Amino acid sequence: MLSKLIISLESREDSPRRLNYSFGSLMQGVLMEHVAPDFAEFLHTGGVNPYAQYLELRDGAAAWNVTTLTAEAREQIILPMLNSQDTELRIRHHDMELKIRSKAVEEKTYEKLMEETYFGRCKPYLTLEFITPTAFKVDGEYQFYPTVFHIFQSLIRKYDAVSGETEIFSEELMKEITEHVHITRYNLRSCIFGLEGVKVPGFRGQISLRIHGPQMFVNLIHMLAAFGTFSGVGIKTSMGMGAVRLRDHSTPSGALTGTPHMTEKA
């Protein structure tokens, strides 16, 4: 189950315009206040987190988005916050109170995700919008520009970590993605994500992709991109980085063709 909790906020002490994306790292602390200690300990054991969260600022408004990638994470993270009677969120580090205006939930089963993408007939192009600063860690250094390889390596790694009985990653698939998915247009700018006194370089904006290959391969790329709207892309997605939105998503129709790219986990 893929779930997203959207909490619309109104600041009592500050204008939402003066908030910034780096507050996402502080919102992780707010999130942990709603999580049971045993599950919080599980989240700190390492590996790919089954959730992401970020602060979105648009037209003077602020919204806190919390997404989960598993049914357990939904139960342990989203439901407690959804059912909470609190009327405001307290950012203790800034002694700041954010009034809760409304809450909404969007959910999608993995079966529905597959139906809309992998078993559909998607178009051979798509556009990804990077909402919050995004970066990758490559050879121990921050990489703050997108490449097809690192975008989809990140998405596949996150998907395989939570997908249950199937996995996607293979060296052959990554080679196929590198050779047949191309950035055709971009509108990007560099930016900084503040994290506990560290300035992490990143990028925001849009890229358009062209996908060459059989229909099933095209569908797979769309499936991963749609999954990314819940998982985020790149590093520190649980702290507010790497949030993405999918543009120009196709409407599925017809039957798939090509070679399957998923295998059962051993």
N, C-alpha and C positions, 0 to 999 in steps of 0.2 A: 504494500500500500504506500503510495506517495501522497503526502499531505502538506498543505501550506496554511499556516495561521497568519492572517494579516491583521495587525493591530494598528489602527489609525490613532495618531497621537496629537496632543496639543500641549505645548509647554506652558506652564504657569509663570515661570521665571525668565523665560528666554523665548525669542521667536524661533520657530522651526527653521527659519532660513539660517540661523546662526549655528544650528547643529551641523555636523559634517559626517562624512562616511566613516571616519575613524571612530565615531561613537559606537560602531558595531562591536569593537573589542570590549567596550564597557557593557554593552547589552548582553554579552555572553555571561557576565557575572550576574545580571538580572535573571537570565534564563536558569542558571544553576541554582538560584534560590528557590525555584519551583520544582526542582528535580530531587527525587528521593536519594539519600546518601549512597545507597548500594548501587544505584544505577549511575550516579555521578562517578563513583569509583570505577565502574566498568568503562565509562567513557574515557577515563584517564589512563587506561591500560595500553593505549597505543593503537596503531592501525588506522583505518579509515573510519571517521566518525559517521554514524548513521543519521546525521542532521547537519543543517547549515542554517545560518541566520545572517541578516543584513538589515541595515537601515537605509531606506530609500527616501530621497528628498526630491520633491517635484512641485513646482508652482506654489512654493511657500508652505506646503504641507509635508508632514513626516509620517512614514509608515514603517513599522517594524515587522519584518517578514521572517517567520520561523518555519523551516521545512524539515520534514523527516522522511526517511527512505525505507523504513521498516514499520511493521505493525507494532512491534514492541516500543520503538522510539516514539511513535505516535501516542501510544498509551502513557508513556513515561514523561514525555515532554509537552506535547501539544495539549492533551486533555487537561492536565492540571492547570495550565495557563488559561485555557478556554473557559474552564469552570470556576476559575478564581473570581471572587467577588471584589477584588481590589479595583479601585477606580483610578489608580495612578501607578506609574512605575517610578521607582526611586533609583536614581543613579548616584550611589553613595560617594563615588570618587569625586564628583562635582557638586555634591549636596544639592542635587537638582531633581525636581519632580516633573514627570511628564504625564499629563492627564490622558486617560484612555477615552477616546471618543467613540470607538466602535470596534467590534471584532468580527471577522469573517473567516470561513474555512473553505479551502478548495482541496478536493481529493480526487485521486485517480488510481485505479488498480493497475498493476503491471499488465494484466490481461487487456485492459482498455488501452494502455500505452502501446502495446504490441499491435492491437487491432487497428489503431489509428495510423501506425507508421510501418512497422515491419511486415505486416500482412496487407498493406495497402498498395497504393500506386502513387508514391510521392514524386514531386517534381525534382529535376536534377539541379536544384539550386536552393539556397536558403541564406538568411541573414541573421547573424548573432549580434545582439547588443550587450555589451559589457556594462552593467549598471554601476557596479562598485569597482574600485581599483583591483586589478587582476595581475597576477604574476605567477611564475613557475620557478622552481628551484632546480637548477641544472648545474651539475658538477660543483655543488656547494655554493653557487652564486645565484643571486636573483636575476631572472630573465624577465624584463618588463616590456616585452613585445610578443605578439602571438605568432605561433607557427602552427600549421595544420597538425604536425606530428605531436606537439606537446598538448594542444587542445584535446585531441582525441585519445591520446595516451592517458591523460588525466580522467576523462569521462569513462573510458573503459575500465580503468583501475577502480574507480568508485562504483561503477555498475557491478563489476565482478565481485566486489566485496560484500554486496548486499543482495545479490540476485538469487541466492538459493542454490538450485541444482544445475544451473547453466553458467557457462563463462564464455567470454568473447575473445579475450586477448590471445593473440598468437603473433609471432614475428612476421609471418606471411601476411596477416591482415594489416599490420602496421605498415608494411612495405606497400601494400595495395592502397592504403589510405594516402600515404605520402605521394604516390605516383598519380593518383586519380582524383584527388580532392585538391582544388586550387583556390587561393584567395584571388578574387577578381576585382575587388574594390574594397577600400577601407577609409574610414574617417576616425582616426585615433588621436589621442593626446596622452602624454605622460602625466602622471600624478603621483602623489605620495599618500600612503596609508600609515597613520601614526599608530604605533603599537608599543605600549609600555615604554615610552621614551626612545623607541627605535623607529626610524623612518624607513618604511619598506617601499621601494620604488615599484610602481605599477602602471597600468594603462587603463583607459576607459574609451568607449566609443563603439563603433560598429565595423564588422567585416562581412562581406558577402562571399559566399562559397559557390563554386561550380563543381558538380559531382559527375564524373564520367564512369561509366560501367553499367553492368546489368541492373535490372530493377531492384533486385533484392539488396544489392550493395547500396544503391541510392536510399532504399528504405531504412537500412541499418544506420546510415549516417543521420537520417532524420530522427530515428529512434533515440540515438545517443544525444543529439542536440536537445530533443524534448525532455529527456531524462535530466539533462544539465540544468534545466530551469528549476529543478528541485535540488539537485546535488551541488550546484555551483561548479566552477572550473578553476583548476590550479590550487594554490596553497591557501591555507588559513581561511577556508570557507566557513568554518565554525566561529570565526572571529569577525566576520563581516566582509571579507574579500571575495572576489570571484563570482558575484551574482550575475546571472545572464538572463536575457529575455530572447525568445525566438521570434523572428519576424518572417513573414512570407511562408508560413507553414501551409503545406498543401492539404487538400481534402482527399482522403483515401477513396479509391474505387478500383475495382478490377482485381485480378489475381496476381500473385507474385511470380517472378521467374528468376532463375539464376541458381547460385550455389549457396547452401546454408553457411552462415558464419558462426553459429553457436554450437557449442559442444557440451555434453554433460560433464559435470565436475567428477573427478575421480573420488 
